[in-house]
Amino acid sequence: MSRRSSDPRADVVDGPLRPGDHLDRTEDRLDTAARERDQSDGVAQPALGFVGWLRWGWRQLTSMRTALVLLLLLAIAAIPGSLVPQRSADPNGVTQWRATNPDLYPTFDALQLFDVYTSVWFSAIYILLFISLIGCVLPRTKHHWKALRARPPRTPARLSRLADHAETTVPVPEGEDAAGHAAHAVDLAEAQLRSARYRVERYDRNGVASVSAERGYLRETGNLVFHGALVGVLLSVGIGGGFTYTGQTVITEGDGFVNSLGLGYTSFNPGRFVDTEALTPYSITLDRFDVTYAPGSGQAGDFAAHVTTRFPGQDPEDQVIEVNHPITMAGDRVYLMGNGYAPTITVRNGAGDVVFSESVPFLPQSATMTSQGVVKIPDTGGEQLGMVGFFYPTVAELDTGALTSAYGDLLDPRLTFFVYEGDLGIDDGTPRSVYALDTDGMTEIAGRNADAPSLELSPGQTVDLPGGRGTVTFEDERSAGAPESVKRYISLSIHNDSSATWVLVFAILAMLGLFTALFVPRRRMWVKATPDGDEVRIEYAGLARGEDPAIAVAVADLARRHADTLGEEPASAPVSPANVD
């Protein structure tokens, strides 16, 4: 017989079969109404406050989900560094990109897309990822250390409730008691679990013997090693970057490079801890540069720079630098980045004096080596001269009358110049690229917009500058004993990264940790033997900690092997005494 409660919830019926903490739909509606009434009365939750918001932000930043998002953002943020030339690695490419895209250059420069890896936004992601990983790894390491020292959990009272469960009944041999045989059966299971690298703990009580086993802590260890190695990579790159330097140089055939900041480099980007006065001295001389061309297509194939390297007080050594096959000099990796032609040009003023005579590198503009170069002559005895030139290794004329190169090798070389007169803009000390000519303050005296046509020369030929300003000569190097009429040049990148070894070590650790975390299953196993008259009921159960599709197979395999071992023993098998909790 039920009774009505005096509670306002008059239609709630208490009965002997209903637990005291039961909530039915009526009570849910009353609780909802009470909450709404409290809210209407102006009840407000306490404010977090400044410290509370800081704690909330720290929890969000140090969550594993945030670390993964930041890692993904870092990978995405690095993409522009491979699409846009970087000043630290390819300053000439930045100059060329600026000349090709003058409208986009200011926007890209403002967004620091030419200095991606030192930009504010990339550094912010990098630092946040570092903090997030530290905040994730340290607490988890402490928790994992405690878990390693803890005992495996007690055997559940009802193993049959677990999804992966097996059960069998074995008779008690004659002359043994059921409790002793149950303990002996669990002893065998314990030995098998130990041999399978499980951590085991016995829990025998009131004649019921059981063993609790667990394995797979190596999974969490691998996870921590992976994230710790990522921190190591970040530290190696961040700290090692201060001891790293990258430089570029251009060497023409017959000329050399000296590893000195004031003599050899066309550009140099040192880390903040690099002592530029303590660079290891060595020299590299370009003897010749070989290129092979594919027959028919004319595309360049293999590139090989034959150089002579020398350290002070040592004998010179002949070496070959190829694409993706750098040489090592005192810890510096010397890479072949580019190549081209460097016509030797001699300019004389109106009085016949030589005012310029150099081999000028021309930057390739096409696969057939149509190249562009700039000659700047600040001291002519009169107005300064600037010339924008185009070099064609194998000249060909298009239908429009314009010239191009039909082939990359020197079959019919030709050189043309547009000539400008005026202020080169170099007297005020402003840095100017040697590969670009600012013509804003200059007048074109030979070319499309001038009365005189552009200059056109073949090797060994000399032409006059307009207005008696002098002459320009395209030197033929064969007259000096060279094998070709035009010299070649190579562009080298010298890179010293003392952190590369540490990055490699931590990267290997990260890979090992990741594989361990992915492929090592974490699971718990139990074996319990319960005396039941003249029989012993043996239960096997397993529980996966995470994804483990093989847990059912593992339980079945344990039950089979244990049953086989127990059945093969003689009836007089020794009995292990039961441990009492």
Buried (B, 14 or more C-beta within 10 A) or exposed (E): EEEEEEEEEEEBEEEEEEEEEEEEEEBEEBEEEEEEEEEEEEEEEEEEEEEEEEEEEEEEBBBBEBBEBBBEBBEEBEEBBEEBBBBBBBBBBBBBBBBEEEEEBEEBBEBBBBBBBEBEEBBEBBEBBBBBBBBBBBEBBEEBEEEEEEEBEEBBEEBEEBEBBBEBEBEBBEEBEBBBBBBBBBBBBBBBBEEBEBBBBBBBEEBBBBBBBBBBBBBBBBBBBBBBBBBBBBBBBBBBBBBBBBBBBBBBBBBBBBBBBEEBBBBBBBBEEBEEEEBEEBBBBBEBBEBEBEEEEBEBEEBBBBBBBBBEEEEEEEBEBBBEEBBEBEEBBBBBBBBBBBBBBBBBBBEEEEBBEEBBBBBBBEEBBBBBBBBBBEEBEEBBBBBBBBBBBBBBEEEEEEBBBBBBBBEBBBBBBBBBBBBBBBEEEEEBBBBBBBBEEBEBBBBEEBEBEBBBBEBEBEBBBBEEBBBBBBBBBEEEEBEBBBBBBBBBBBBBBBBBEBBEBBBEBBEBBBEBBEEBBBBBBBBBBBBEEEBBBBBBBBBBBEEBEEBBEBBBEBBEBBBEBBEEEEEEBEBBEBEEE
